[in-house]
Amino acid sequence: MKRDPRIAWRPALAARALQLTYPAMNRFLLLPPEVEFATKPVAAPATVRIPTRHGDIGALVFSPTSEDIESQLADGRSPPVHMLIHGGGFITRYPLGEGNVARYLASELGCYVVMPDYRAAPQVCHPVAGEECYDAYLWVRGSGTAHGWDGDRVSVGGPSAGGHLSLGVALTAIERGAPSPAALSVEFAPVDLTLPNAQRTSPRSRPVVGKALMDLVMNTYFAGADTSLPLVSPALHPALDRLPPTLVITAEHDTLRDEADRFAGALERAGVEVVHRVFEGVDHGFIYHRPAGPARAAISLIGEHLGSAFRRPR
């Protein structure tokens, strides 16, 4: 088993076990037909290779319908593109786990959706995944002509670890003077890793993100990392006021809710255009399983937020 030497063997083995079991768990327990909300037939995703400083990574590309592509081209613009960064605790690698969101966005917004399969623990530690996602973002922006999308209208977002990495992409672009995403979507994400896990609480006795899982994350992908660094804890970044329009979704029973709620408040006080919604009665990852009502509302909100940004003149 490949293991970053900063990760001890016991957490590395636990992370590898999670990697091996997660795809099957996802197929059997998540993404039931009730949470598929696309109203148009979206083809199976294509696969591409994206060069990064750490080597090529794979990515899935969901395309709009041919009718939507032709309609947008007739109006003088190529379709926009959303880079959807999958979750999984910085450990699992299963982009198709976000398939219902990708299909909805391709169908209802007529956008392309690119889902990079970044490297994760225990094979790598911070900052590899973040650097690969940022390199993938630059590739998306520079590949419009080759792939038929508008490289000037690129949004970024994702759930959980993907939300954290999406913030890292936007904040790195700010640091380096690169073009910012058109919009951000940050769904039930960890944003302040300086917090001790004891402060992450839930009214549920067995929340989705419990102490054992957060300990595993910290002992694998973030092994040895300085949690006060702004790309480890995005909530501490000094340039939050320069973020693009940002959607922050949290769940009432999620142990990550409080830090993300505070983060949304900090963005609003900094003058960022923020949409913040707390979904009641649900836990982490609720957009991938029953009940369908909260999942539909949250995915629709993501679509509305991104669609509004895509319609703005750039």
Stockholm file with secondary structure:
# STOCKHOLM 1.0

chainA/1-314         MKRDPRIAWRPALAARALQLTYPAMNRFLLLPPEVEFATKPVAAPATVRIPTRHGDIGALVFSPTSEDIESQLADGRSPPVHMLIHGGGFITRYPLGEGNVARYLASELGCYVVMPDYRAAPQVCHPVAGEECYDAYLWVRGSGTAHGWDGDRVSVGGPSAGGHLSLGVALTAIERGAPSPAALSVEFAPVDLTLPNAQRTSPRSRPVVGKALMDLVMNTYFAGADTSLPLVSPALHPALDRLPPTLVITAEHDTLRDEADRFAGALERAGVEVVHRVFEGVDHGFIYHRPAGPARAAISLIGEHLGSAFRRPR
#=GR chainA/1-314 SS CCCCTTSCHHHHHHHHHHHHHHHHHHHHHSCCGGGCCCCSCCCCCEEEEECCTTCCEEEEEECCCHHHHHHHHHTTCCCCEEEECCCSTTTCCCGGGGHHHHHHHHHHHCCEEEEECCCCTTTCCTTHHHHHHHHHHHHHHHCHHHHTSCTTSEEEEEETHHHHHHHHHHHHHHHHTCCCCSCEEEESCCCCTTSCGGGCCCSSSSCSSCHHHHHHHHHTTTTTCCTTSTTTSGGGCTTGGGCCSEEEEEETTCTTHHHHHHHHHHHHHTTCCEEEEEETTCCTTGGGSSCHHHHHHHHHHHHHHHHHHHHSCC
#=GC SS_cons         CCCCTTSCHHHHHHHHHHHHHHHHHHHHHSCCGGGCCCCSCCCCCEEEEECCTTCCEEEEEECCCHHHHHHHHHTTCCCCEEEECCCSTTTCCCGGGGHHHHHHHHHHHCCEEEEECCCCTTTCCTTHHHHHHHHHHHHHHHCHHHHTSCTTSEEEEEETHHHHHHHHHHHHHHHHTCCCCSCEEEESCCCCTTSCGGGCCCSSSSCSSCHHHHHHHHHTTTTTCCTTSTTTSGGGCTTGGGCCSEEEEEETTCTTHHHHHHHHHHHHHTTCCEEEEEETTCCTTGGGSSCHHHHHHHHHHHHHHHHHHHHSCC
//
